[in-house]
Amino acid sequence: MTSKSISTFTYHSINNTRIKEISIICKNSNIHHVVNNAYGITCTKVIDILSQSNKVGRIDVIISSTDKNFMVPVGGSLLYSSNEVNSFVKT
């Protein structure tokens, strides 16, 4: 069985990225949706768009950068989801 997924990128292109529409397509087509939110944790506009998109559509995982958002000297990533148990991310 093949897993389908779509990855969208926020930040500079937030006004041009159709995250809400992509999220709806992913929900209707049962496609995993991964969002690269590298810079967006501190931007309320990005957070609002992601929150709205997740309510009407599907966002399985959001990935954010620790060095870009929290100015830490060593890079890392945060992976988070609104799903309590997410079958897309396996440990």
Secondary structure as UniProt FT lines:
FT   STRAND          5..9
FT   TURN            12..16
FT   HELIX           19..29
FT   STRAND          32..36
FT   HELIX           40..42
FT   HELIX           44..56
FT   STRAND          61..65
FT   HELIX           66..70
FT   STRAND          77..80
FT   TURN            87..88
//
